[in-house]
């Protein structure tokens, strides 16, 4: 009786403090939970299912609060999601051609989940697993939460045990840091983690993002074939529909991309030699006045405009369709493991993985004219 009472009491404490949605049998396993971080006017809700962002609420130019991330009302819907709403994707984000690679003379065949290719880690990538809560700090100057996941040797075909953590940290004024780390425990392995949030600065239920103004600090892209696998070459964006070196609305040239129905391409982020943290992109919604600036240590930025979303019921019953949100996925280059001329994604016991992202939100922007 005492043991049962203790378990029930623990459930109540967890439910009230951390938002766990299932408290049955807490002694045996981790449960899916919802966790909130708040600092000033910014509030963030995340879940340990896929270490995913559920919502991010910030004020507009008039001080009105709005949720700028696409998603669902129920955590259960995320477990059946195929759009990767808000998720941490890996072990290797983006695509691996032919679902295969060779490392140190050993051939590895992966689980293919997009035709013959592997997308975002396979049929059951990091977005489709339950992460453990390593640390949850609601109070203090920098509220944060850290999720941890142990990916075992052979998972989805990848070699070696890998220990990964994802931290969400609120810092400064209306700033979100996402910090991803990985440590190979016994074998070299490719690692490329990314956050797959769909942003709509007008509000998740405000319609499409075609009128949002985007500036991407990447003068080159990694061109792809008809299966969206990089050719291994680099191409200048100048004079093409991919040129966002100067601010442009998303929809200004999107009709030139009939083959993919929108943007789905990796940019090589510009920067000075040796510069560790670089400004990758800026997005502005002129109607709300909201601005997002993304800084990262990653070499690439996958710009995706939700091209194939169709009649998808989201938060509050709002129905999302194509271009309802845009993704700014800072990461290594796609299919790097099969292109020696791309920056290496191989992580070893001596060489751990670290991916830093800083999202700054405001209603003032020195880079994009408000005129």
CORKA-V146368 format. One record per helix or strand. SS is the DSSP state (H for helix, E for strand). FROM is the first residue (numbers start at 1). TO is the last residue. If there is no record, write none. Layout:
[[SS	FROM	TO] [SS	FROM	TO]]
//
This chain:
[[H	2	18] [E	20	20] [E	33	39] [E	42	47] [E	49	49] [E	52	59] [E	65	67] [E	69	69] [H	75	79] [E	88	89] [E	92	92] [E	95	96] [H	97	99] [E	100	103] [E	106	109] [E	114	114] [E	117	119] [H	126	128] [E	130	130] [E	132	137] [E	144	151] [H	155	157] [E	162	171] [E	175	184] [E	189	190] [E	192	192] [E	194	195] [E	199	199] [E	213	216] [E	220	221] [E	224	224] [E	230	230] [E	235	236] [E	248	249] [H	250	252] [H	254	256] [E	264	268] [E	278	284] [E	291	296] [E	300	304] [E	312	313] [H	315	317] [E	319	320] [E	326	331] [H	336	338] [E	346	347] [E	353	362]]
//
